[in-house]
Amino acid sequence: MKKRSVMIAGHPTSVSLEEEFWEALKGVAQTRGLSVNALIEDIDRTRAGNLSSAIRVHVLNALLNRA
């Protein structure tokens, strides 16, 4: 697991994600025509808990909806 710095609403924060989730997140962002930071900001606006967990759930749902 690796910590990465991202900007949310102009403020730096860090998220810890496994490399597989980070790569899948980049793919979801690209499919939607967004930067990774923009997608994370979208996820952050609707999350109920931990940001890293919310990102994992978002990636999982995106992949399940594609199948």
C-alpha positions as CSV (number, residue, x, y, z in Angstrom):
1,M,0.0,0.0,0.0
2,K,1.3,3.4,-0.9
3,K,0.3,6.9,0.3
4,R,-0.3,9.4,-2.4
5,S,-0.9,13.2,-2.1
6,V,-4.0,14.6,-3.8
7,M,-5.7,18.0,-3.8
8,I,-9.3,18.2,-2.6
9,A,-11.0,21.6,-2.8
10,G,-7.5,23.2,-3.0
11,H,-6.3,21.4,0.1
12,P,-3.6,18.7,0.1
13,T,-4.5,15.4,1.7
14,S,-3.1,11.9,1.4
15,V,-4.8,8.6,0.6
16,S,-3.5,5.1,1.1
17,L,-4.4,2.7,-1.7
18,E,-3.1,-0.6,-3.0
19,E,-1.5,-0.2,-6.4
20,E,-4.3,-2.2,-8.1
21,F,-6.9,0.2,-6.8
22,W,-4.9,3.2,-7.8
23,E,-4.5,1.8,-11.4
24,A,-8.2,1.0,-11.6
25,L,-9.0,4.5,-10.3
26,K,-6.9,6.1,-13.0
27,G,-8.8,3.9,-15.6
28,V,-12.2,5.0,-14.2
29,A,-11.1,8.7,-14.3
30,Q,-9.9,8.3,-17.9
31,T,-13.1,6.6,-19.0
32,R,-15.1,9.6,-17.5
33,G,-12.8,12.2,-19.0
34,L,-11.7,13.4,-15.6
35,S,-8.4,13.8,-13.8
36,V,-7.7,11.5,-10.9
37,N,-8.0,14.5,-8.6
38,A,-11.3,15.6,-10.1
39,L,-12.7,12.1,-9.6
40,I,-11.4,11.9,-6.0
41,E,-13.1,15.3,-5.4
42,D,-16.4,13.8,-6.7
43,I,-16.0,10.8,-4.5
44,D,-15.2,13.0,-1.5
45,R,-18.4,15.1,-1.9
46,T,-20.6,12.0,-1.5
47,R,-18.6,9.8,0.9
48,A,-19.9,8.8,4.3
49,G,-16.7,7.5,5.9
50,N,-13.0,7.1,5.2
51,L,-11.8,8.5,1.9
52,S,-9.6,5.6,1.0
53,S,-12.5,3.2,1.6
54,A,-14.8,5.4,-0.4
55,I,-12.4,5.3,-3.3
56,R,-12.2,1.5,-3.2
57,V,-16.0,1.1,-3.1
58,H,-16.3,3.6,-6.0
59,V,-13.8,1.7,-8.1
60,L,-15.5,-1.6,-7.3
61,N,-18.9,-0.3,-8.2
62,A,-17.5,1.2,-11.5
63,L,-16.0,-2.1,-12.4
64,L,-19.2,-4.1,-11.5
65,N,-21.3,-1.7,-13.5
66,R,-19.0,-2.2,-16.5
67,A,-19.4,-6.0,-16.4
